Amino acid sequence: MMSLSIQGVALAIGLLTFFAIVRWMSPYKRRLPPGPTPIPFLGNVFGIKADAPWVSYTKMRETYGDIVYTSALGMDIVVLNSEEVANELLEGRSRIYSDRPYISTRDLFGWEWATPFLRYGERFKTHRRLFHQVFRPEAVLSYRPKQLQKAFEMLSRLFHDPTGYAGHFESFSASVVMSVVYDYDIASHDDVIINAAKRTMDLFLRVATPQKTALFAAFPFLMKLPSWVPGLGLKDAILSKRYVKDMLDMPYDYVIRNRADGDARACMVSDALECYQDTDNRDVVTEIKASAATVYGGAVETTSSSLIVFTLAMMNNPEVQERAQSEIDNIVGFDRLPNFDDLPALPYVGALIREVKRWRPITPLAGPHSNMEDDFYRGYFIPKGATIVPNTWAMAHNPKKYPEPESFCPDRFLNRDGSLNDDAIPWIFGFGRRRCPGREIADASLWCAITCILATFTIKKPAGPAPEIKWVSGLTSYPLPFPCRFVPRKAQDVQGLTRLIQSSLP
């Protein structure tokens, strides 16, 4: 039996290699975008940094240009290294570039419901309609008082426990999302619903790596092996599906109980149920649960991670921090904290936030697209079903647009008169019909958190040697928590901070 299994694996590898060689020799290959020479079947897997593929793709731009072809285990991969190319294809031709490639780990780990992984079709369009009602402009403005309140609560936690800043950032991000989506207030740091969502996200990001996705896509029979087979994460897949169920059901059931008790207030899930009116329709309930959980999964890590990047930037660039604090002091004064009415009068803070997003983008590679038809672009052939990868890192570190891209310089987003320029870097949130629908809420959360922190604290290096900065790499990239100091500015004691917060509440 073992011999037959080995023979079957050898036969599968042999066939895949044969077809890869045949395809490589076909005439259309000569018209593909330029790129490094691949090894048959294996492609360019040995030429790409596994922990930071965006760096490899950006380096390729020097040789091959803004559109690069690579392959891995039989998959066609087209990397877009510039805003211009990404906009022309993913925005200008969104009719055929709005699909997602097959992601093998999606079903294996129980994430087939998540909006970012959905193929383009009716289910995806249903999610977009649900997002529209909660993210339409008038609704977004109505969430601002909640966001500001959560930011103030974060300041108190920072004052009492500055070393735990990363956890406070995560609590802030989660509390905003849970309030907007489920009208749920987080009870404590060990909140049952939040922990259910967190463990689900942590497990998926740990096991559903791009390398594992490519492996299962090339050899789908591996997903059918017994869970005890080592090295494939199949035991984790069983656990992930159980965690996913809790993440989908627990906060949704909270809203259902509130509606039954007559205590429900406006939020994404409650509004969706009110709109559809048919809570007995299993399909309707499934999509409401899925779209709501997607908002949580997409927002919490990106916002909290951006705040850690901000902390690192301020610690290492005290002159930038001082200039932003001076602007806040001149506009806001010392008797209250900033609010959204101050936003137009704080252009340097706005430029600083743009630079945080550009300097170290949390998603260095935007979510991959896939084309639903064969296409030609600039004379190059892009085969149907290719994986189209927008290289956000390359766009953010384009030296022609952003000189000295490794430097943290908010001035690159200001006009000569000190006003914000037109470079709002919308590509940070993706492209076309796949662009993040919650980007305005995410920006508002980032603005109120950063502005309130700058008004209240000065972020400084720790005493002693400079800390070593380690980075998370995978689907996202951000610094792991590092030693630093949050030194109070306006309020020197807890009573002073409490008075400042109370005088600032809307």
Long-range contacts (C-beta under 8 A, 24 or more apart in sequence): 8-221, 9-219, 12-219, 12-221, 13-41, 16-41, 16-73, 16-74, 16-218, 17-41, 19-74, 20-74, 28-381, 28-383, 31-379, 31-380, 31-381, 32-69, 32-76, 32-380, 32-381, 32-382, 32-383, 33-64, 33-67, 33-68, 33-69, 33-78, 33-380, 33-382, 34-63, 34-64, 34-65, 34-67, 34-68, 34-69, 35-60, 35-64, 35-68, 35-69, 35-70, 36-60, 36-64, 36-70, 38-70, 38-71, 41-73, 41-74, 42-72, 42-73, 43-70, 43-71, 43-72, 43-73, 43-74, 43-75, 43-77, 44-70, 44-71, 44-72, 45-72, 45-73, 45-214, 48-72, 50-211, 51-473, 51-474, 52-364, 52-473, 52-477, 53-210, 53-365, 54-364, 54-365, 54-391, 54-392, 54-393, 54-394, 54-477, 55-393, 57-81, 57-365, 57-389, 57-391, 57-393, 57-394, 58-391, 58-393, 58-394, 58-397, 61-394, 67-377, 67-378, 67-380, 69-380, 72-214, 73-214, 73-215, 73-217, 73-218, 74-218, 75-101, 75-214, 75-217, 75-218, 75-387, 76-383, 76-385, 76-386, 76-387, 77-386, 77-387, 77-389, 78-382, 78-386, 78-387, 78-388, 78-389, 79-389, 79-391, 80-388, 80-389, 80-390, 80-391, 81-391, 81-394, 81-395, 82-394, 82-395, 82-398, 83-395, 83-398, 83-427, 85-377, 86-390, 86-395, 86-427, 86-431, 87-427, 87-431, 88-377, 89-375, 89-377, 89-388, 90-369, 90-388, 90-390, 90-431, 90-432, 90-434, 91-431, 91-432, 93-375, 94-432, 94-433, 96-371, 96-372, 96-373, 96-375, 97-369, 97-370, 97-371, 97-372, 97-375, 97-388, 97-432, 98-369, 98-372, 98-432, 98-433, 98-434, 99-369, 99-370, 99-371, 99-372, 100-367, 100-368, 100-369, 100-370, 100-434, 101-368, 101-369, 101-370, 101-385, 101-386, 101-387, 102-217, 103-213, 103-217, 104-213, 104-216, 104-217, 104-220, 104-223, 105-207, 105-208, 105-212, 105-213, 105-216, 108-216, 108-223, 108-234, 108-237, 109-203, 109-204, 109-207, 109-208, 109-236, 109-237, 109-240, 109-241, 109-244, 110-237, 110-240, 110-241, 110-243, 110-244, 110-245, 111-204, 111-208, 111-240, 111-244, 113-244, 113-248, 113-286, 113-289, 113-290, 113-293, 113-294, 114-290, 114-293, 114-294, 114-297, 115-290, 115-291, 115-294, 115-298, 116-294, 116-298, 116-367, 116-434, 120-372, 120-433, 123-287, 126-287, 126-291, 127-287, 127-290, 127-291, 127-294, 128-433, 128-437, 130-268, 130-272, 130-287, 130-288, 130-291, 131-291, 131-295, 131-437, 131-438, 132-437, 133-268, 133-271, 133-272, 133-275, 134-180, 134-181, 134-267, 134-268, 134-271, 134-295, 135-437, 135-438, 135-440, 135-441, 137-440, 140-440, 140-441, 140-444, 142-266, 143-176, 143-179, 143-180, 143-441, 143-444, 144-340, 144-444, 144-448, 145-506, 146-176, 146-179, 146-180, 147-176, 147-441, 147-444, 147-445, 147-448, 148-339, 148-340, 148-448, 148-506, 149-505, 149-506, 150-175, 150-176, 150-179, 151-445, 151-448, 151-449, 151-452, 152-337, 152-452, 152-501, 152-504, 152-505, 154-449, 154-452, 155-337, 155-452, 155-453, 155-456, 155-457, 155-497, 155-501, 156-494, 156-497, 156-498, 156-501, 158-453, 158-456, 158-457, 158-486, 159-456, 159-488, 159-491, 159-494, 159-497, 160-494, 162-457, 162-485, 162-486, 163-483, 165-308, 165-311, 165-481, 165-484, 165-486, 166-304, 166-308, 166-481, 169-303, 169-304, 169-307, 169-308, 169-449, 170-300, 170-304, 172-303, 172-304, 172-307, 172-445, 172-449, 173-299, 173-300, 173-301, 173-303, 173-304, 173-307, 173-445, 174-198, 174-296, 174-300, 174-304, 176-299, 176-303, 176-441, 176-445, 177-295, 177-296, 177-299, 177-300, 178-251, 178-296, 179-267, 180-267, 180-268, 180-295, 180-441, 181-251, 181-267, 181-268, 181-269, 181-292, 181-295, 181-296, 182-251, 182-252, 182-254, 182-255, 182-267, 182-268, 182-269, 182-292, 183-255, 183-258, 183-264, 183-265, 183-266, 183-267, 183-270, 184-251, 184-254, 184-255, 184-267, 192-250, 193-250, 193-251, 193-254, 196-243, 196-246, 196-247, 196-250, 197-247, 197-251, 197-293, 197-296, 197-297, 197-300, 199-243, 200-240, 200-243, 200-244, 200-246, 200-247, 201-247, 201-297, 201-300, 201-301, 203-236, 203-239, 203-240, 203-243, 204-240, 205-301, 205-474, 205-475, 205-476, 206-236, 207-233, 207-236, 207-237, 207-240, 208-475, 209-474, 209-475, 210-474, 210-475, 247-293, 247-296, 247-297, 248-289, 248-290, 248-293, 249-289, 251-292, 251-293, 251-296, 252-285, 252-288, 252-289, 252-292, 268-292, 268-295, 295-438, 298-436, 298-438, 299-438, 299-441, 299-442, 299-445, 301-362, 301-476, 302-362, 302-363, 302-442, 302-476, 303-442, 303-445, 303-446, 303-449, 305-362, 305-472, 305-476, 305-478, 306-356, 306-357, 306-362, 306-446, 306-478, 307-446, 307-449, 307-450, 308-478, 308-479, 308-481, 309-356, 309-359, 309-360, 309-362, 309-478, 309-479, 310-353, 310-356, 310-450, 310-453, 311-459, 311-484, 312-360, 312-469, 312-479, 312-482, 313-355, 313-356, 313-359, 313-408, 314-454, 314-459, 315-459, 315-460, 315-461, 315-484, 316-408, 316-461, 317-408, 318-460, 320-352, 320-408, 320-410, 321-454, 321-458, 321-459, 323-348, 324-348, 324-349, 324-352, 324-410, 324-454, 325-454, 325-455, 325-458, 325-489, 328-451, 328-454, 328-455, 329-455, 332-455, 334-490, 335-500, 335-503, 336-500, 336-503, 336-504, 337-452, 337-455, 337-456, 337-500, 337-501, 337-504, 338-448, 338-451, 338-452, 338-455, 339-448, 339-504, 339-506, 340-444, 340-447, 340-448, 342-451, 343-447, 346-451, 347-414, 347-418, 347-419, 347-420, 348-410, 348-414, 348-418, 349-447, 349-450, 349-451, 349-454, 350-413, 350-420, 350-447, 351-410, 351-411, 351-412, 351-413, 351-414, 351-420, 352-410, 352-450, 353-443, 353-446, 353-447, 353-450, 354-410, 354-413, 354-423, 354-424, 354-425, 355-408, 355-409, 355-410, 355-412, 355-413, 356-446, 356-450, 357-425, 357-428, 358-396, 358-402, 358-425, 358-428, 359-396, 359-408, 360-477, 360-478, 360-479, 361-392, 361-393, 361-396, 361-428, 361-477, 362-476, 362-477, 362-478, 363-392, 363-475, 363-476, 363-477, 364-391, 364-392, 364-393, 364-477, 365-389, 365-390, 365-391, 365-392, 365-393, 366-390, 366-391, 366-392, 366-427, 366-430, 366-431, 367-430, 367-434, 369-431, 369-432, 369-434, 390-427, 390-430, 390-431, 392-427, 392-428, 395-427, 396-425, 396-428, 453-486, 455-489, 455-490, 456-488, 456-489, 456-490, 456-491, 456-497, 456-500, 457-486, 457-487, 457-488, 457-489, 458-486, 458-487, 458-489, 459-484, 459-485, 459-486, 459-487, 460-484, 460-485, 460-487, 461-485
